Each structure stands twice: as C-alpha cells, then as structure tokens.
Amino acid sequence: MHFGVREHASAAVANGMALTKLRPYWSGFLIFSDYAKAAIRLSALMEIPTVHIFTHDSIGVGEDGPTHQPVEQLAGLRATPGLLVFRPADANEVVETWRVVAALRREPAALVLSRQPLPTLDRDRLAAASGVAWGAYVLADADRGEPEVILLATGSEVALALAAHEELTAEGIASRVVSMPCWELFDRQPREYRDQVLPPAVTRRVAVEEGSTFGWDRYVGDGGAIVGMHTFGASAPLKQLLTKFGFTPERVAHVARELVASG
C-alpha cells in the first residue's frame, strides 16, 4: 500500500490490518515517529503485533540537519509500555531481530535502522548475533579475567565501541563490549544472565548512542559515563558531525580510560 508521507495513517492502518490476523509493517524516518506516536501507543495498548520500521535513526542523516536528526525519539519509544524497541548493529543482528519479531503474537515492535552503511561484524571473531534474543549480549570480551571497563552500545555505535575496545586492548586495558539492541528483552532476563553480561562489580561503564542519554543511567550507574546527545544535531557531513559530537573511537576510549584511572 502506498501511503505517501502519512506516518499516523500508515501506523493506524497497519494496526487495523493486525486485527485481521495479518502481520503488517509500515516504515518511515525515525524523526517522524512523533507523528505516529498515538497509533504506536495504541498498538501496544491493544497488544497487537504491528511492526513499526524506522530508518535514518541518528545524526547520521548529516546535511538534512537537526530538523531531520532524531535525538529524543528513541527514548520516547522505549518509554512506551509493551513496545519492544530494537536497534540492531549490523545485518546479522537485523536477521536475528526478525526471528524474534516473527514469533510475537501480542506485542508490537519498533525496528530502528541507520541511514548510513554499517560494517557486517566478523562473527568468527565475535559472539554470534543470536544473542539478540536476550536483548543484550557480550560481543567482545577482555583477553583474560574480568574487564576493567564495559562499553555498551546499540546500532551504528556498536562498531564504534569495538574500535575503542581494540584501542584500549592495545594499551593493556581490559574492556568488554556489550551489544544492547533491545533494552526491554534484556530487562526480562533472569538476574543471573544480566549479571553475567553486566557484572555488578564492574562499575566502570560507558554507554555510547547517538541519541538522548535519557535512560542509560540505569545500566551505567553512578560510576559510569554516557557518550550521547545533549543538544539537537547540526547540518554537516557525517564525519564532521561524529567528530563534533564526540562519536569517535578516540573519544570513547578517552572516556573509558578516564574512568579506569579514576580508581
């Protein structure tokens, strides 16, 4: 169905189709999820498995500028009761996300995807993407022993966290990278699993996400740090924006290094 640029109508019609036992999805830019918010909320309230797909998920939109660069939308979607919000890191995590979503019967899901191309992570060297089913999983770990610092990330920032992890490892700092595509699923896991991924004793944690920092404190705690957005974006090429707002391996490694040094 060709809806045109009608986000609310798209989501509302998809909800109606879900009531007929079809499995509908619709799509749009993440920034315009605000227009569809009422219908997204109703899909959760009615407990129907509508799939809401969003692209252009961050300041990675670049020259389109702050009017098209979502900052607070992820936090708004995550605040919706009964909605599973997925922000996969690469093609393999997208596949595993669909495996989870296909089995849903009474819950809607939002898939939040990037505009820019992302690397397909080397799963021979890293953990399997099937960890998406747990909401979060250890993607890369310290060579031996407990990590000194944990890097948490979603979506396009997972590759960034991995690059920072390699920099820290080269310096002899033991770090762990946790890919966290779905907060809601992770929060449902047994305490034992959550403590395996985020050991309570490791309080030095850095969350990395190109969106509002709202909500990340529940995972990084008082001893952690968040590399995120505290303002609206800007109009510039992607690489300039990443440097301006601190989304570089060097910046993330620096923040982690400072936490470790703080004792």
C-alpha positions as protocol buffer text, in pm:
chain_id: "A"
residue {
  index: 1
  type: MET
  ca { x: 0 y: 0 z: 0 }
}
residue {
  index: 2
  type: HIS
  ca { x: 142 y: 339 z: -100 }
}
residue {
  index: 3
  type: PHE
  ca { x: 58 y: 565 z: 192 }
}
residue {
  index: 4
  type: GLY
  ca { x: 267 y: 861 z: 89 }
}
residue {
  index: 5
  type: VAL
  ca { x: 407 y: 1079 z: 366 }
}
residue {
  index: 6
  type: ARG
  ca { x: 139 y: 995 z: 622 }
}
residue {
  index: 7
  type: GLU
  ca { x: 301 y: 847 z: 930 }
}
residue {
  index: 8
  type: HIS
  ca { x: -4 y: 842 z: 1157 }
}
residue {
  index: 9
  type: ALA
  ca { x: -229 y: 697 z: 886 }
}
residue {
  index: 10
  type: SER
  ca { x: 33 y: 434 z: 799 }
}
residue {
  index: 11
  type: ALA
  ca { x: 62 y: 312 z: 1157 }
}
residue {
  index: 12
  type: ALA
  ca { x: -312 y: 329 z: 1217 }
}
residue {
  index: 13
  type: VAL
  ca { x: -397 y: 129 z: 904 }
}
residue {
  index: 14
  type: ALA
  ca { x: -128 y: -125 z: 994 }
}
residue {
  index: 15
  type: ASN
  ca { x: -291 y: -163 z: 1337 }
}
residue {
  index: 16
  type: GLY
  ca { x: -624 y: -232 z: 1169 }
}
residue {
  index: 17
  type: MET
  ca { x: -463 y: -495 z: 947 }
}
residue {
  index: 18
  type: ALA
  ca { x: -309 y: -660 z: 1254 }
}
residue {
  index: 19
  type: LEU
  ca { x: -659 y: -702 z: 1397 }
}
residue {
  index: 20
  type: THR
  ca { x: -744 y: -919 z: 1096 }
}
residue {
  index: 21
  type: LYS
  ca { x: -459 y: -1158 z: 1191 }
}
residue {
  index: 22
  type: LEU
  ca { x: -226 y: -1031 z: 919 }
}
residue {
  index: 23
  type: ARG
  ca { x: 131 y: -936 z: 1022 }
}
residue {
  index: 24
  type: PRO
  ca { x: 164 y: -585 z: 882 }
}
residue {
  index: 25
  type: TYR
  ca { x: 457 y: -350 z: 888 }
}
residue {
  index: 26
  type: TRP
  ca { x: 500 y: 8 z: 777 }
}
residue {
  index: 27
  type: SER
  ca { x: 806 y: 230 z: 761 }
}
residue {
  index: 28
  type: GLY
  ca { x: 926 y: 588 z: 786 }
}
residue {
  index: 29
  type: PHE
  ca { x: 1205 y: 809 z: 917 }
}
residue {
  index: 30
  type: LEU
  ca { x: 1262 y: 784 z: 1293 }
}
residue {
  index: 31
  type: ILE
  ca { x: 1227 y: 1161 z: 1339 }
}
residue {
  index: 32
  type: PHE
  ca { x: 869 y: 1136 z: 1211 }
}
residue {
  index: 33
  type: SER
  ca { x: 772 y: 860 z: 1454 }
}
residue {
  index: 34
  type: ASP
  ca { x: 638 y: 1154 z: 1658 }
}
residue {
  index: 35
  type: TYR
  ca { x: 354 y: 1190 z: 1407 }
}
residue {
  index: 36
  type: ALA
  ca { x: 266 y: 821 z: 1451 }
}
residue {
  index: 37
  type: LYS
  ca { x: 305 y: 815 z: 1829 }
}
residue {
  index: 38
  type: ALA
  ca { x: -65 y: 782 z: 1908 }
}
residue {
  index: 39
  type: ALA
  ca { x: -102 y: 483 z: 1673 }
}
residue {
  index: 40
  type: ILE
  ca { x: 220 y: 324 z: 1802 }
}
residue {
  index: 41
  type: ARG
  ca { x: 92 y: 364 z: 2156 }
}
residue {
  index: 42
  type: LEU
  ca { x: -240 y: 206 z: 2061 }
}
residue {
  index: 43
  type: SER
  ca { x: -66 y: -98 z: 1909 }
}
residue {
  index: 44
  type: ALA
  ca { x: 94 y: -156 z: 2249 }
}
residue {
  index: 45
  type: LEU
  ca { x: -227 y: -80 z: 2438 }
}
residue {
  index: 46
  type: MET
  ca { x: -426 y: -322 z: 2219 }
}
residue {
  index: 47
  type: GLU
  ca { x: -149 y: -586 z: 2237 }
}
residue {
  index: 48
  type: ILE
  ca { x: -129 y: -640 z: 1862 }
}
residue {
  index: 49
  type: PRO
  ca { x: 194 y: -736 z: 1680 }
}
residue {
  index: 50
  type: THR
  ca { x: 227 y: -442 z: 1442 }
}
residue {
  index: 51
  type: VAL
  ca { x: 584 y: -390 z: 1321 }
}
residue {
  index: 52
  type: HIS
  ca { x: 694 y: -27 z: 1307 }
}
residue {
  index: 53
  type: ILE
  ca { x: 1011 y: 17 z: 1099 }
}
residue {
  index: 54
  type: PHE
  ca { x: 1217 y: 334 z: 1121 }
}
residue {
  index: 55
  type: THR
  ca { x: 1526 y: 436 z: 928 }
}
residue {
  index: 56
  type: HIS
  ca { x: 1753 y: 745 z: 936 }
}
residue {
  index: 57
  type: ASP
  ca { x: 1792 y: 687 z: 1307 }
}
residue {
  index: 58
  type: SER
  ca { x: 2051 y: 942 z: 1421 }
}
residue {
  index: 59
  type: ILE
  ca { x: 2262 y: 1247 z: 1343 }
}
residue {
  index: 60
  type: GLY
  ca { x: 2399 y: 1022 z: 1068 }
}
residue {
  index: 61
  type: VAL
  ca { x: 2134 y: 1184 z: 848 }
}
residue {
  index: 62
  type: GLY
  ca { x: 2402 y: 1453 z: 803 }
}
residue {
  index: 63
  type: GLU
  ca { x: 2325 y: 1753 z: 585 }
}
residue {
  index: 64
  type: ASP
  ca { x: 1947 y: 1721 z: 638 }
}
residue {
  index: 65
  type: GLY
  ca { x: 2018 y: 1897 z: 965 }
}
residue {
  index: 66
  type: PRO
  ca { x: 1861 y: 1895 z: 1313 }
}
residue {
  index: 67
  type: THR
  ca { x: 1503 y: 1901 z: 1184 }
}
residue {
  index: 68
  type: HIS
  ca { x: 1559 y: 1551 z: 1045 }
}
residue {
  index: 69
  type: GLN
  ca { x: 1806 y: 1419 z: 1302 }
}
residue {
  index: 70
  type: PRO
  ca { x: 1627 y: 1225 z: 1579 }
}
residue {
  index: 71
  type: VAL
  ca { x: 1759 y: 1282 z: 1930 }
}
residue {
  index: 72
  type: GLU
  ca { x: 1479 y: 1212 z: 2179 }
}
residue {
  index: 73
  type: GLN
  ca { x: 1271 y: 969 z: 1969 }
}
residue {
  index: 74
  type: LEU
  ca { x: 1445 y: 651 z: 2086 }
}
residue {
  index: 75
  type: ALA
  ca { x: 1383 y: 745 z: 2449 }
}
residue {
  index: 76
  type: GLY
  ca { x: 1018 y: 814 z: 2368 }
}
residue {
  index: 77
  type: LEU
  ca { x: 969 y: 476 z: 2204 }
}
residue {
  index: 78
  type: ARG
  ca { x: 1146 y: 295 z: 2489 }
}
residue {
  index: 79
  type: ALA
  ca { x: 918 y: 469 z: 2737 }
}
residue {
  index: 80
  type: THR
  ca { x: 610 y: 312 z: 2575 }
}
residue {
  index: 81
  type: PRO
  ca { x: 486 y: 15 z: 2783 }
}
residue {
  index: 82
  type: GLY
  ca { x: 457 y: -310 z: 2590 }
}
residue {
  index: 83
  type: LEU
  ca { x: 663 y: -196 z: 2289 }
}
residue {
  index: 84
  type: LEU
  ca { x: 983 y: -383 z: 2203 }
}
residue {
  index: 85
  type: VAL
  ca { x: 1236 y: -142 z: 2055 }
}
residue {
  index: 86
  type: PHE
  ca { x: 1523 y: -295 z: 1854 }
}
residue {
  index: 87
  type: ARG
  ca { x: 1828 y: -107 z: 1728 }
}
residue {
  index: 88
  type: PRO
  ca { x: 2042 y: -375 z: 1559 }
}
residue {
  index: 89
  type: ALA
  ca { x: 2412 y: -321 z: 1494 }
}
residue {
  index: 90
  type: ASP
  ca { x: 2458 y: -499 z: 1160 }
}
residue {
  index: 91
  type: ALA
  ca { x: 2292 y: -722 z: 901 }
}
residue {
  index: 92
  type: ASN
  ca { x: 2320 y: -1031 z: 1121 }
}
residue {
  index: 93
  type: GLU
  ca { x: 2152 y: -858 z: 1413 }
}
residue {
  index: 94
  type: VAL
  ca { x: 1873 y: -748 z: 1178 }
}
residue {
  index: 95
  type: VAL
  ca { x: 1816 y: -1113 z: 1079 }
}
residue {
  index: 96
  type: GLU
  ca { x: 1806 y: -1219 z: 1444 }
}
residue {
  index: 97
  type: THR
  ca { x: 1572 y: -933 z: 1525 }
}
residue {
  index: 98
  type: TRP
  ca { x: 1330 y: -1062 z: 1264 }
}
residue {
  index: 99
  type: ARG
  ca { x: 1348 y: -1409 z: 1421 }
}
residue {
  index: 100
  type: VAL
  ca { x: 1230 y: -1258 z: 1749 }
}
residue {
  index: 101
  type: VAL
  ca { x: 968 y: -1032 z: 1592 }
}
residue {
  index: 102
  type: ALA
  ca { x: 819 y: -1310 z: 1378 }
}
residue {
  index: 103
  type: ALA
  ca { x: 730 y: -1505 z: 1693 }
}
residue {
  index: 104
  type: LEU
  ca { x: 547 y: -1215 z: 1862 }
}
residue {
  index: 105
  type: ARG
  ca { x: 172 y: -1253 z: 1894 }
}
residue {
  index: 106
  type: ARG
  ca { x: 63 y: -988 z: 2144 }
}
residue {
  index: 107
  type: GLU
  ca { x: 340 y: -729 z: 2130 }
}
residue {
  index: 108
  type: PRO
  ca { x: 429 y: -466 z: 1873 }
}
residue {
  index: 109
  type: ALA
  ca { x: 791 y: -399 z: 1782 }
}
residue {
  index: 110
  type: ALA
  ca { x: 984 y: -100 z: 1653 }
}
residue {
  index: 111
  type: LEU
  ca { x: 1289 y: -166 z: 1436 }
}
residue {
  index: 112
  type: VAL
  ca { x: 1526 y: 130 z: 1434 }
}
residue {
  index: 113
  type: LEU
  ca { x: 1776 y: 123 z: 1147 }
}
residue {
  index: 114
  type: SER
  ca { x: 2051 y: 350 z: 1019 }
}
residue {
  index: 115
  type: ARG
  ca { x: 2077 y: 559 z: 704 }
}
residue {
  index: 116
  type: GLN
  ca { x: 2449 y: 511 z: 655 }
}
residue {
  index: 117
  type: PRO
  ca { x: 2604 y: 176 z: 557 }
}
residue {
  index: 118
  type: LEU
  ca { x: 2737 y: -23 z: 853 }
}
residue {
  index: 119
  type: PRO
  ca { x: 3004 y: -294 z: 856 }
}
residue {
  index: 120
  type: THR
  ca { x: 2892 y: -654 z: 889 }
}
residue {
  index: 121
  type: LEU
  ca { x: 3071 y: -766 z: 1205 }
}
residue {
  index: 122
  type: ASP
  ca { x: 3307 y: -1064 z: 1189 }
}
residue {
  index: 123
  type: ARG
  ca { x: 3118 y: -1331 z: 1380 }
}
residue {
  index: 124
  type: ASP
  ca { x: 3409 y: -1574 z: 1358 }
}
residue {
  index: 125
  type: ARG
  ca { x: 3595 y: -1337 z: 1587 }
}
residue {
  index: 126
  type: LEU
  ca { x: 3300 y: -1200 z: 1783 }
}
residue {
  index: 127
  type: ALA
  ca { x: 2998 y: -1352 z: 1956 }
}
residue {
  index: 128
  type: ALA
  ca { x: 2707 y: -1483 z: 1749 }
}
residue {
  index: 129
  type: ALA
  ca { x: 2426 y: -1241 z: 1667 }
}
residue {
  index: 130
  type: SER
  ca { x: 2176 y: -1487 z: 1814 }
}
residue {
  index: 131
  type: GLY
  ca { x: 2239 y: -1300 z: 2139 }
}
residue {
  index: 132
  type: VAL
  ca { x: 1978 y: -1051 z: 2016 }
}
residue {
  index: 133
  type: ALA
  ca { x: 1714 y: -1287 z: 2157 }
}
residue {
  index: 134
  type: TRP
  ca { x: 1841 y: -1196 z: 2505 }
}
residue {
  index: 135
  type: GLY
  ca { x: 1817 y: -824 z: 2442 }
}
residue {
  index: 136
  type: ALA
  ca { x: 2188 y: -769 z: 2513 }
}
residue {
  index: 137
  type: TYR
  ca { x: 2495 y: -989 z: 2498 }
}
residue {
  index: 138
  type: VAL
  ca { x: 2872 y: -984 z: 2532 }
}
residue {
  index: 139
  type: LEU
  ca { x: 3002 y: -917 z: 2182 }
}
residue {
  index: 140
  type: ALA
  ca { x: 3374 y: -890 z: 2260 }
}
residue {
  index: 141
  type: ASP
  ca { x: 3550 y: -950 z: 2589 }
}
residue {
  index: 142
  type: ALA
  ca { x: 3875 y: -896 z: 2770 }
}
residue {
  index: 143
  type: ASP
  ca { x: 4150 y: -1139 z: 2676 }
}
residue {
  index: 144
  type: ARG
  ca { x: 4156 y: -1278 z: 3029 }
}
residue {
  index: 145
  type: GLY
  ca { x: 3989 y: -1214 z: 3361 }
}
residue {
  index: 146
  type: GLU
  ca { x: 3720 y: -962 z: 3445 }
}
residue {
  index: 147
  type: PRO
  ca { x: 3706 y: -644 z: 3237 }
}
residue {
  index: 148
  type: GLU
  ca { x: 3812 y: -315 z: 3391 }
}
residue {
  index: 149
  type: VAL
  ca { x: 3555 y: -125 z: 3190 }
}
residue {
  index: 150
  type: ILE
  ca { x: 3243 y: -218 z: 2991 }
}
residue {
  index: 151
  type: LEU
  ca { x: 3140 y: -42 z: 2669 }
}
residue {
  index: 152
  type: LEU
  ca { x: 2766 y: -62 z: 2595 }
}
residue {
  index: 153
  type: ALA
  ca { x: 2625 y: 39 z: 2258 }
}
residue {
  index: 154
  type: THR
  ca { x: 2340 y: -6 z: 2013 }
}
residue {
  index: 155
  type: GLY
  ca { x: 2304 y: 18 z: 1636 }
}
residue {
  index: 156
  type: SER
  ca { x: 2570 y: 207 z: 1443 }
}
residue {
  index: 157
  type: GLU
  ca { x: 2763 y: 279 z: 1763 }
}
residue {
  index: 158
  type: VAL
  ca { x: 2848 y: -88 z: 1825 }
}
residue {
  index: 159
  type: ALA
  ca { x: 3121 y: -77 z: 1559 }
}
residue {
  index: 160
  type: LEU
  ca { x: 3245 y: 242 z: 1723 }
}
residue {
  index: 161
  type: ALA
  ca { x: 3261 y: 69 z: 2063 }
}
residue {
  index: 162
  type: LEU
  ca { x: 3452 y: -220 z: 1907 }
}
residue {
  index: 163
  type: ALA
  ca { x: 3710 y: 19 z: 1764 }
}
residue {
  index: 164
  type: ALA
  ca { x: 3751 y: 180 z: 2108 }
}
residue {
  index: 165
  type: HIS
  ca { x: 3780 y: -168 z: 2261 }
}
residue {
  index: 166
  type: GLU
  ca { x: 4068 y: -251 z: 2028 }
}
residue {
  index: 167
  type: GLU
  ca { x: 4242 y: 75 z: 2119 }
}
residue {
  index: 168
  type: LEU
  ca { x: 4203 y: 4 z: 2491 }
}
residue {
  index: 169
  type: THR
  ca { x: 4321 y: -355 z: 2449 }
}
residue {
  index: 170
  type: ALA
  ca { x: 4636 y: -234 z: 2272 }
}
residue {
  index: 171
  type: GLU
  ca { x: 4704 y: -18 z: 2578 }
}
residue {
  index: 172
  type: GLY
  ca { x: 4662 y: -310 z: 2816 }
}
residue {
  index: 173
  type: ILE
  ca { x: 4320 y: -201 z: 2947 }
}
residue {
  index: 174
  type: ALA
  ca { x: 4081 y: -495 z: 2978 }
}
residue {
  index: 175
  type: SER
  ca { x: 3748 y: -398 z: 2826 }
}
residue {
  index: 176
  type: ARG
  ca { x: 3423 y: -566 z: 2727 }
}
residue {
  index: 177
  type: VAL
  ca { x: 3180 y: -464 z: 2452 }
}
residue {
  index: 178
  type: VAL
  ca { x: 2811 y: -531 z: 2508 }
}
residue {
  index: 179
  type: SER
  ca { x: 2572 y: -501 z: 2216 }
}
residue {
  index: 180
  type: MET
  ca { x: 2235 y: -398 z: 2355 }
}
residue {
  index: 181
  type: PRO
  ca { x: 1981 y: -400 z: 2071 }
}
residue {
  index: 182
  type: CYS
  ca { x: 1669 y: -431 z: 2289 }
}
residue {
  index: 183
  type: TRP
  ca { x: 1653 y: -294 z: 2644 }
}
residue {
  index: 184
  type: GLU
  ca { x: 1309 y: -442 z: 2705 }
}
residue {
  index: 185
  type: LEU
  ca { x: 1416 y: -800 z: 2630 }
}
residue {
  index: 186
  type: PHE
  ca { x: 1730 y: -765 z: 2839 }
}
residue {
  index: 187
  type: ASP
  ca { x: 1531 y: -641 z: 3138 }
}
residue {
  index: 188
  type: ARG
  ca { x: 1317 y: -956 z: 3121 }
}
residue {
  index: 189
  type: GLN
  ca { x: 1611 y: -1192 z: 3150 }
}
residue {
  index: 190
  type: PRO
  ca { x: 1691 y: -1370 z: 3477 }
}
residue {
  index: 191
  type: ARG
  ca { x: 1913 y: -1177 z: 3716 }
}
residue {
  index: 192
  type: GLU
  ca { x: 2184 y: -1440 z: 3670 }
}
residue {
  index: 193
  type: TYR
  ca { x: 2211 y: -1368 z: 3297 }
}
residue {
  index: 194
  type: ARG
  ca { x: 2200 y: -991 z: 3340 }
}
residue {
  index: 195
  type: ASP
  ca { x: 2479 y: -1011 z: 3597 }
}
residue {
  index: 196
  type: GLN
  ca { x: 2686 y: -1222 z: 3360 }
}
residue {
  index: 197
  type: VAL
  ca { x: 2661 y: -954 z: 3091 }
}
residue {
  index: 198
  type: LEU
  ca { x: 2695 y: -658 z: 3329 }
}
residue {
  index: 199
  type: PRO
  ca { x: 2878 y: -784 z: 3639 }
}
residue {
  index: 200
  type: PRO
  ca { x: 2775 y: -568 z: 3937 }
}
residue {
  index: 201
  type: ALA
  ca { x: 3138 y: -550 z: 4049 }
}
residue {
  index: 202
  type: VAL
  ca { x: 3239 y: -376 z: 3724 }
}
residue {
  index: 203
  type: THR
  ca { x: 3106 y: -26 z: 3784 }
}
residue {
  index: 204
  type: ARG
  ca { x: 3316 y: 150 z: 3521 }
}
residue {
  index: 205
  type: ARG
  ca { x: 3083 y: 151 z: 3223 }
}
residue {
  index: 206
  type: VAL
  ca { x: 3050 y: 370 z: 2915 }
}
residue {
  index: 207
  type: ALA
  ca { x: 2727 y: 379 z: 2711 }
}
residue {
  index: 208
  type: VAL
  ca { x: 2752 y: 502 z: 2351 }
}
residue {
  index: 209
  type: GLU
  ca { x: 2446 y: 603 z: 2149 }
}
residue {
  index: 210
  type: GLU
  ca { x: 2375 y: 884 z: 1903 }
}
residue {
  index: 211
  type: GLY
  ca { x: 2061 y: 989 z: 2083 }
}
residue {
  index: 212
  type: SER
  ca { x: 1940 y: 1131 z: 2411 }
}
residue {
  index: 213
  type: THR
  ca { x: 2127 y: 997 z: 2714 }
}
residue {
  index: 214
  type: PHE
  ca { x: 1793 y: 961 z: 2895 }
}
residue {
  index: 215
  type: GLY
  ca { x: 1756 y: 613 z: 3044 }
}
residue {
  index: 216
  type: TRP
  ca { x: 2115 y: 492 z: 3005 }
}
residue {
  index: 217
  type: ASP
  ca { x: 2195 y: 569 z: 3369 }
}
residue {
  index: 218
  type: ARG
  ca { x: 2005 y: 254 z: 3471 }
}
residue {
  index: 219
  type: TYR
  ca { x: 2278 y: 48 z: 3302 }
}
residue {
  index: 220
  type: VAL
  ca { x: 2593 y: 252 z: 3364 }
}
residue {
  index: 221
  type: GLY
  ca { x: 2513 y: 353 z: 3723 }
}
residue {
  index: 222
  type: ASP
  ca { x: 2671 y: 632 z: 3925 }
}
residue {
  index: 223
  type: GLY
  ca { x: 3022 y: 520 z: 3837 }
}
residue {
  index: 224
  type: GLY
  ca { x: 2967 y: 521 z: 3462 }
}
residue {
  index: 225
  type: ALA
  ca { x: 2959 y: 769 z: 3173 }
}
residue {
  index: 226
  type: ILE
  ca { x: 2741 y: 823 z: 2868 }
}
residue {
  index: 227
  type: VAL
  ca { x: 2858 y: 939 z: 2526 }
}
residue {
  index: 228
  type: GLY
  ca { x: 2536 y: 1067 z: 2374 }
}
residue {
  index: 229
  type: MET
  ca { x: 2345 y: 1371 z: 2256 }
}
residue {
  index: 230
  type: HIS
  ca { x: 2274 y: 1659 z: 2493 }
}
residue {
  index: 231
  type: THR
  ca { x: 2159 y: 1901 z: 2221 }
}
residue {
  index: 232
  type: PHE
  ca { x: 1992 y: 1884 z: 1884 }
}
residue {
  index: 233
  type: GLY
  ca { x: 2213 y: 1795 z: 1589 }
}
residue {
  index: 234
  type: ALA
  ca { x: 2360 y: 2013 z: 1314 }
}
residue {
  index: 235
  type: SER
  ca { x: 2379 y: 2027 z: 936 }
}
residue {
  index: 236
  type: ALA
  ca { x: 2713 y: 1893 z: 817 }
}
residue {
  index: 237
  type: PRO
  ca { x: 2868 y: 1585 z: 652 }
}
residue {
  index: 238
  type: LEU
  ca { x: 2852 y: 1272 z: 868 }
}
residue {
  index: 239
  type: LYS
  ca { x: 3222 y: 1258 z: 960 }
}
residue {
  index: 240
  type: GLN
  ca { x: 3218 y: 1619 z: 1076 }
}
residue {
  index: 241
  type: LEU
  ca { x: 2913 y: 1555 z: 1291 }
}
residue {
  index: 242
  type: LEU
  ca { x: 3066 y: 1248 z: 1453 }
}
residue {
  index: 243
  type: THR
  ca { x: 3376 y: 1445 z: 1543 }
}
residue {
  index: 244
  type: LYS
  ca { x: 3178 y: 1748 z: 1665 }
}
residue {
  index: 245
  type: PHE
  ca { x: 2958 y: 1542 z: 1897 }
}
residue {
  index: 246
  type: GLY
  ca { x: 3229 y: 1304 z: 2017 }
}
residue {
  index: 247
  type: PHE
  ca { x: 3131 y: 982 z: 1843 }
}
residue {
  index: 248
  type: THR
  ca { x: 3482 y: 864 z: 1759 }
}
residue {
  index: 249
  type: PRO
  ca { x: 3685 y: 567 z: 1885 }
}
residue {
  index: 250
  type: GLU
  ca { x: 3938 y: 809 z: 2032 }
}
residue {
  index: 251
  type: ARG
  ca { x: 3673 y: 994 z: 2233 }
}
residue {
  index: 252
  type: VAL
  ca { x: 3509 y: 675 z: 2364 }
}
residue {
  index: 253
  type: ALA
  ca { x: 3847 y: 526 z: 2456 }
}
residue {
  index: 254
  type: HIS
  ca { x: 3939 y: 851 z: 2631 }
}
residue {
  index: 255
  type: VAL
  ca { x: 3622 y: 845 z: 2842 }
}
residue {
  index: 256
  type: ALA
  ca { x: 3682 y: 479 z: 2931 }
}
residue {
  index: 257
  type: ARG
  ca { x: 4046 y: 549 z: 3012 }
}
residue {
  index: 258
  type: GLU
  ca { x: 3946 y: 830 z: 3248 }
}
residue {
  index: 259
  type: LEU
  ca { x: 3702 y: 604 z: 3431 }
}
residue {
  index: 260
  type: VAL
  ca { x: 3966 y: 337 z: 3480 }
}
residue {
  index: 261
  type: ALA
  ca { x: 4218 y: 595 z: 3600 }
}
residue {
  index: 262
  type: SER
  ca { x: 3967 y: 739 z: 3848 }
}
residue {
  index: 263
  type: GLY
  ca { x: 4002 y: 421 z: 4054 }
}
